[in-house]
């Protein structure tokens, strides 16, 4: 009986201390037009933490491009600046060359598969477009305010 009480206490403690963000790990293939409601932590993450939501719901990010990661080396195994340059050569170019414009999107974030997904063979690069409403006044990333909307913009 004592062991049962310990086991129940362990599971209760674990469920209370587990970060709920990781309970909703990205489980779908990225597709242009998928919509998300990102937090600053989501935008700063290297791999997506949330599944898409219906674009008819309030959201603040949309996938505008999906490509194959251009290296056999996992992004997490690279120096950040090197990985960012690869992402920028694809997402930045697509943002500039596509119908994305400053009145719709003025910021983009990039994501690659989680370590587990990479180990299973996934090799995509996802480019999400966002609009920062205070881009001219924010002094740092932590001050960014991402505008939200309903319906698709991309």
N, C-alpha and C positions, 0 to 999 in steps of 0.2 A: 504494500500500500504506500509506503514511504517513497519508493521509487516512482510510482505512478504520480504522486504529488509533485515530485521533482521534475518529471517529464512534462507534466502540464504547466508547471511554472516556467520551464525552459521555453516551451512553445509560446506561452503568453508573452514572455520577455522578448523573444525573437520577433514576434509579430508586431510588437510595439516599437522596436528599435530598428526595424528594417526600413530603409528609405523607400517610400512608395513610388518614387520616380522609376525605380528599376523594375517595379512590378509591371510596368507598361512598356517594355522594351519593344522597339520597332520590329515588327514581324512581317511586314509586307514588302514586296518589291517596289522600289521607288518609281513613280510615273509622273511625267509632266502634268501639272494641274492639280496634284494632291495639295490639300490645305492643312495648316497646322496653327495651333495657338501656342506660340513659343514664349518661354520666360527667358530672362537673360542667361540663366544657367543652361537652358536648351540651346540657345544660340552659341554659347561658348563651348559646348560639348563637341568632341571629335566625331562621335557617332550618334545617330538620332536616338532619343529616349522615348519618343511617343509615336503612336500610330496616327495616320491622318484622320481628320474629321471631315464631315460634310462641308463643302464650300458654302452651302447655304447658311451655315452657322457662323457666328462671329469668329474670325481668325485674323492672324497678323503675318502669315507667311504662306507662300505658294512655291511649289517646285516649278522652276522655269526651264531646267535642263537636267538630263541624266546622261552620263557617259560612262565608259569603261575607265577604271583607274589606269593611267598611262604607264605604270611601272609594275614590275613583278614584285617589287619591294613594298611591304605594307607601310602605309603612311606613319604608323606609330613607331616604326623602326628607323624612320628618317629624321634628320634634323628638321625642326618645325618649318624653318624658312624655306627649305628645299621642297617639302610637301606643299606648303602654301603657294610657292611659285608654280608648281604643277597645277594645282587647283585654279589659281588665277589665270593661267594660260587657257583654261577651258571655260570656267564659270565667268571670269571677267570679260573674256572675249565674247561669249554668248550674250552676256548682259548688255554689252555695248552694241553688238551687232543685231540683236533681236528687237522685238517691239517693246521691250522694257524701256521705260523712260523715266526721267526724274519726277514726273508728276504722279507716277504709279509706284515706282520702286526707287529707292536711293541707297540701298544696302543689300548685300547678298552674303549668305553664309554657305559653307560647304561641309558636307558630311561624307563619310565613308563607312563601310560596314564595321560593326563591332568586332573585337578580336575573335569572338566565337564564330561569327558569321564569316569572317575572313578565312578562318581555319576550315570552314565548310566549303570554301571556294567562291564566295561572293567577292566581286571586284568592281563595284560601281562607285561612281562619284555623283553626289546629289547636290544641286545648286538651288538654294531657296532664296527667293526675292522678298524683301521687306521694305517698309517705309518708316524712316525715323522722323518723327514729327519735330523733334528738337535738334536736328543734325547741326544747325548753325550755332547753337548755344551750348550744347553739351561739351564738357571739357574732357570727358573720359567715357569709356564703354559703359561703365556702371551707371552713368547718368542717361543713357539712351532711353527714349520712350518710343516704343514701337506702336504705330497706329494699327487699329484693327478695322475690319470691314466685313460685310457679307457679300457673297457672290464672288465670281472669279475675276481676277485682274490680268492674269498672265495670258 
